[in-house]
Amino acid sequence: MMNIGKVQQAAVLLFARQGFAATGIRELGASAGINSATIYHYTGSKEELLVQVMRTCLDEMIASGSAALRLSAEPTIQLAALVSAHVGFTAANPLTARVAEYEMRVLSPLNREAMQKLRDDYESLFAQVVERGIRVGDFSTEDPTMARLALMEMGTGVAHWYRPDGRLTLSEVQHNFVMMACKILSADRSMLAGINFIHPPVQLASEPPGVPVVSAH
């Protein structure tokens, strides 16, 4: 039986390194150690393989984000859990996250619409927390949309520089990002005292283990 995870890892590595368009199906097969006909049989076209990777990535982000919001009814605690989940997932899956972020544009219209819907669903989690926090008086910002985008972009950027053997542990990075998020929204950080809002992230089967890559993007 073919190892789908191995094929996805090869695809993510190549797509992150040189881009989807520049990666041939034969090159992908060679990287995975199987022939291109076998890839077609088990995964379909190159685009279908990309969609599989993106869907799994976005589904997990939605699941982890939704779990974060269930931690509490308090917007500040929800914010902390959501930001730490976003940062943790991105740090644990940097190449998969980057492929999901940058390769949306290469999809056919129907696939792009479906993946954009998932991305919108994920972004709506941040919008819900920010809007509710402002409504109940826990947050303050001149522009909620810009604040939401700043929070998400900061977390997504972790994919470009975080290393497990770096100066800070992942939990320290997550904690620092939560503190910055609270500053952006003028949230009361004292509400987080004694709250465990940092949890270990899931590493996807598509993520190549321990492979730093210079991105084509």
GUMI-769506 format. One record per residue (C-alpha): residue in one letter; x, y, z. Coordinates in Angstrom, 3 decimals. Layout:
N
+--------+----------+----------+----------+
| residu |        u |        v |        w |
+--------+----------+----------+----------+
|      A |        X |        Y |        Z |
...
+--------+----------+----------+----------+
***
This chain:
217
+--------+----------+----------+----------+
| residu |        u |        v |        w |
+--------+----------+----------+----------+
|      M |    0.000 |    0.000 |    0.000 |
|      M |    1.365 |    3.408 |   -0.941 |
|      N |    2.179 |    5.783 |    1.912 |
|      I |   -0.015 |    8.834 |    1.178 |
|      G |    1.711 |   10.795 |    3.906 |
|      K |    5.079 |   10.290 |    2.218 |
|      V |    3.691 |   11.587 |   -1.081 |
|      Q |    2.144 |   14.595 |    0.643 |
|      Q |    5.426 |   15.348 |    2.404 |
|      A |    7.273 |   15.232 |   -0.920 |
|      A |    4.654 |   17.499 |   -2.486 |
|      V |    4.749 |   20.015 |    0.372 |
|      L |    8.555 |   20.106 |    0.304 |
|      L |    8.686 |   20.758 |   -3.437 |
|      F |    5.768 |   23.182 |   -3.507 |
|      A |    7.320 |   25.182 |   -0.652 |
|      R |   10.778 |   25.129 |   -2.228 |
|      Q |    9.967 |   25.973 |   -5.849 |
|      G |    6.212 |   26.514 |   -6.141 |
|      F |    3.351 |   24.362 |   -7.408 |
|      A |    3.645 |   25.421 |  -11.051 |
|      A |    7.359 |   24.602 |  -11.247 |
|      T |    6.927 |   21.100 |   -9.789 |
|      G |    6.377 |   18.260 |  -12.230 |
|      I |    4.505 |   15.086 |  -11.369 |
|      R |    7.543 |   12.971 |  -12.293 |
|      E |    9.766 |   15.081 |  -10.063 |
|      L |    7.241 |   14.625 |   -7.294 |
|      G |    7.216 |   10.865 |   -7.813 |
|      A |   10.993 |   10.699 |   -7.776 |
|      S |   11.087 |   12.653 |   -4.525 |
|      A |    8.538 |   10.280 |   -2.967 |
|      G |   10.284 |    7.198 |   -4.353 |
|      I |    7.374 |    6.041 |   -6.512 |
|      N |    6.403 |    6.395 |  -10.167 |
|      S |    4.034 |    9.098 |  -11.400 |
|      A |    1.413 |    6.551 |  -12.519 |
|      T |    1.072 |    5.350 |   -8.929 |
|      I |    0.619 |    8.925 |   -7.716 |
|      Y |   -2.145 |    9.493 |  -10.275 |
|      H |   -3.838 |    6.266 |   -9.221 |
|      Y |   -3.920 |    7.035 |   -5.497 |
|      T |   -4.113 |   10.831 |   -5.345 |
|      G |   -5.406 |   11.970 |   -8.735 |
|      S |   -3.915 |   15.018 |  -10.429 |
|      K |   -1.233 |   17.274 |   -9.000 |
|      E |   -3.928 |   19.832 |   -8.176 |
|      E |   -6.021 |   17.218 |   -6.379 |
|      L |   -2.971 |   16.382 |   -4.279 |
|      L |   -2.538 |   20.056 |   -3.425 |
|      V |   -6.214 |   20.338 |   -2.502 |
|      Q |   -5.921 |   17.294 |   -0.210 |
|      V |   -3.008 |   18.933 |    1.602 |
|      M |   -4.754 |   22.291 |    1.869 |
|      R |   -8.065 |   20.834 |    3.016 |
|      T |   -6.449 |   18.783 |    5.773 |
|      C |   -4.456 |   21.815 |    6.876 |
|      L |   -7.441 |   24.167 |    6.973 |
|      D |   -9.720 |   21.574 |    8.584 |
|      E |   -7.223 |   21.118 |   11.415 |
|      M |   -6.809 |   24.878 |   11.849 |
|      I |  -10.590 |   25.250 |   12.125 |
|      A |  -10.787 |   22.341 |   14.583 |
|      S |   -7.983 |   23.660 |   16.815 |
|      G |   -9.342 |   27.208 |   16.638 |
|      S |  -12.857 |   26.080 |   17.522 |
|      A |  -11.496 |   24.065 |   20.453 |
|      A |   -9.665 |   27.177 |   21.647 |
|      L |  -12.897 |   29.185 |   21.729 |
|      R |  -14.582 |   26.475 |   23.785 |
|      L |  -12.013 |   26.954 |   26.536 |
|      S |  -13.933 |   29.879 |   28.013 |
|      A |  -16.729 |   32.371 |   27.432 |
|      E |  -14.362 |   35.260 |   28.276 |
|      P |  -13.102 |   37.041 |   25.128 |
|      T |   -9.608 |   37.626 |   26.566 |
|      I |   -9.150 |   33.938 |   27.365 |
|      Q |  -10.576 |   32.990 |   23.965 |
|      L |   -8.135 |   35.393 |   22.318 |
|      A |   -5.204 |   33.871 |   24.191 |
|      A |   -6.197 |   30.314 |   23.326 |
|      L |   -6.883 |   31.150 |   19.680 |
|      V |   -3.633 |   33.058 |   19.142 |
|      S |   -1.565 |   30.373 |   20.879 |
|      A |   -3.277 |   27.651 |   18.809 |
|      H |   -2.626 |   29.579 |   15.582 |
|      V |    1.036 |   30.139 |   16.411 |
|      G |    1.524 |   26.574 |   17.635 |
|      F |   -0.027 |   25.010 |   14.548 |
|      T |    2.000 |   27.198 |   12.208 |
|      A |    5.233 |   26.454 |   14.065 |
|      A |    4.557 |   22.699 |   13.998 |
|      N |    3.564 |   22.714 |   10.313 |
|      P |    5.545 |   25.555 |    8.714 |
|      L |    5.856 |   24.185 |    5.191 |
|      T |    2.291 |   22.888 |    4.975 |
|      A |    1.001 |   26.211 |    6.322 |
|      R |    3.061 |   28.137 |    3.771 |
|      V |    1.817 |   25.990 |    0.898 |
|      A |   -1.783 |   26.443 |    2.039 |
|      E |   -1.202 |   30.194 |    2.291 |
|      Y |    0.573 |   30.843 |   -1.000 |
|      E |   -0.724 |   28.255 |   -3.462 |
|      M |   -4.429 |   29.120 |   -3.245 |
|      R |   -3.947 |   31.230 |   -6.374 |
|      V |   -3.019 |   28.280 |   -8.599 |
|      L |   -6.253 |   26.367 |   -7.987 |
|      S |   -9.032 |   26.037 |  -10.527 |
|      P |  -12.082 |   28.237 |   -9.765 |
|      L |  -14.153 |   25.522 |   -8.062 |
|      N |  -11.296 |   24.304 |   -5.887 |
|      R |  -10.248 |   27.850 |   -5.055 |
|      E |  -13.782 |   28.693 |   -3.995 |
|      A |  -13.951 |   25.630 |   -1.739 |
|      M |  -10.572 |   26.314 |   -0.113 |
|      Q |  -11.338 |   30.005 |    0.274 |
|      K |  -14.549 |   29.060 |    2.081 |
|      L |  -12.514 |   27.049 |    4.594 |
|      R |  -10.054 |   29.897 |    5.030 |
|      D |  -12.933 |   32.330 |    5.563 |
|      D |  -14.412 |   29.979 |    8.174 |
|      Y |  -11.099 |   30.003 |   10.028 |
|      E |  -10.690 |   33.764 |    9.839 |
|      S |  -14.225 |   34.177 |   11.150 |
|      L |  -13.100 |   32.650 |   14.455 |
|      F |  -10.760 |   35.602 |   14.977 |
|      A |  -13.438 |   38.039 |   13.840 |
|      Q |  -15.935 |   36.610 |   16.333 |
|      V |  -13.546 |   36.970 |   19.261 |
|      V |  -12.425 |   40.484 |   18.354 |
|      E |  -15.951 |   41.750 |   17.706 |
|      R |  -17.378 |   40.220 |   20.880 |
|      G |  -14.490 |   41.523 |   22.988 |
|      I |  -15.110 |   45.028 |   21.689 |
|      R |  -18.856 |   44.725 |   22.200 |
|      V |  -18.560 |   43.767 |   25.874 |
|      G |  -15.848 |   46.343 |   26.528 |
|      D |  -12.912 |   43.949 |   27.031 |
|      F |  -11.041 |   45.078 |   23.890 |
|      S |  -10.347 |   48.448 |   22.364 |
|      T |   -9.037 |   49.206 |   18.859 |
|      E |   -9.589 |   51.877 |   16.233 |
|      D |  -10.004 |   49.321 |   13.455 |
|      P |  -11.176 |   45.768 |   14.337 |
|      T |  -10.471 |   44.435 |   10.846 |
|      M |   -6.869 |   45.649 |   10.858 |
|      A |   -6.394 |   44.278 |   14.363 |
|      R |   -7.683 |   40.869 |   13.272 |
|      L |   -5.443 |   40.844 |   10.210 |
|      A |   -2.432 |   41.857 |   12.296 |
|      L |   -3.023 |   39.020 |   14.753 |
|      M |   -3.312 |   36.441 |   11.993 |
|      E |   -0.369 |   37.712 |    9.940 |
|      M |    1.901 |   37.773 |   12.991 |
|      G |    1.088 |   34.156 |   13.722 |
|      T |    1.418 |   33.035 |   10.121 |
|      G |    4.867 |   34.627 |    9.928 |
|      V |    6.160 |   32.129 |   12.494 |
|      A |    6.434 |   29.634 |    9.619 |
|      H |    9.358 |   31.630 |    8.224 |
|      W |   11.593 |   31.819 |   11.268 |
|      Y |   10.647 |   29.469 |   14.109 |
|      R |   13.038 |   26.564 |   14.745 |
|      P |   12.535 |   23.902 |   17.457 |
|      D |   16.200 |   24.273 |   18.450 |
|      G |   16.055 |   28.072 |   18.545 |
|      R |   16.431 |   30.527 |   21.402 |
|      L |   12.843 |   30.149 |   22.643 |
|      T |   10.701 |   27.092 |   23.209 |
|      L |    7.437 |   26.893 |   21.312 |
|      S |    5.406 |   27.554 |   24.450 |
|      E |    7.487 |   30.674 |   25.120 |
|      V |    6.867 |   31.882 |   21.570 |
|      Q |    3.142 |   31.228 |   21.967 |
|      H |    3.068 |   33.093 |   25.286 |
|      N |    4.890 |   36.102 |   23.804 |
|      F |    2.469 |   36.269 |   20.898 |
|      V |   -0.488 |   36.164 |   23.272 |
|      M |    0.957 |   39.079 |   25.232 |
|      M |    1.402 |   41.048 |   22.001 |
|      A |   -2.170 |   40.251 |   20.976 |
|      C |   -3.425 |   41.587 |   24.306 |
|      K |   -1.488 |   44.815 |   23.740 |
|      I |   -2.924 |   45.224 |   20.236 |
|      L |   -6.455 |   44.962 |   21.610 |
|      S |   -5.806 |   46.674 |   24.970 |
|      A |   -6.958 |   43.509 |   26.735 |
|      D |   -6.466 |   42.947 |   30.461 |
|      R |   -3.699 |   40.345 |   30.664 |
|      S |   -4.378 |   39.748 |   34.358 |
|      M |   -7.437 |   37.731 |   33.280 |
|      L |   -5.042 |   35.063 |   31.987 |
|      A |   -3.480 |   34.403 |   35.379 |
|      G |   -3.725 |   30.718 |   36.245 |
|      I |   -5.321 |   29.836 |   32.876 |
|      N |   -3.718 |   27.101 |   30.783 |
|      F |   -4.318 |   28.476 |   27.302 |
|      I |   -1.331 |   26.819 |   25.585 |
|      H |   -1.699 |   23.261 |   24.296 |
|      P |    0.593 |   21.108 |   22.133 |
|      P |   -0.254 |   21.488 |   18.434 |
|      V |   -1.020 |   18.692 |   15.989 |
|      Q |    1.658 |   17.940 |   13.407 |
|      L |    0.094 |   16.936 |   10.103 |
|      A |    1.149 |   13.863 |    8.140 |
|      S |    1.951 |   16.189 |    5.223 |
|      E |    4.645 |   18.093 |    7.123 |
|      P |    8.207 |   17.075 |    6.170 |
|      P |   10.111 |   16.389 |    9.395 |
|      G |   12.920 |   18.805 |   10.240 |
|      V |   13.553 |   20.216 |    6.765 |
|      P |   14.438 |   23.935 |    6.560 |
|      V |   13.520 |   25.260 |    3.111 |
|      V |   14.265 |   28.460 |    1.239 |
|      S |   10.887 |   29.385 |   -0.169 |
|      A |   10.284 |   30.260 |   -3.803 |
|      H |    7.809 |   32.927 |   -2.654 |
+--------+----------+----------+----------+
***
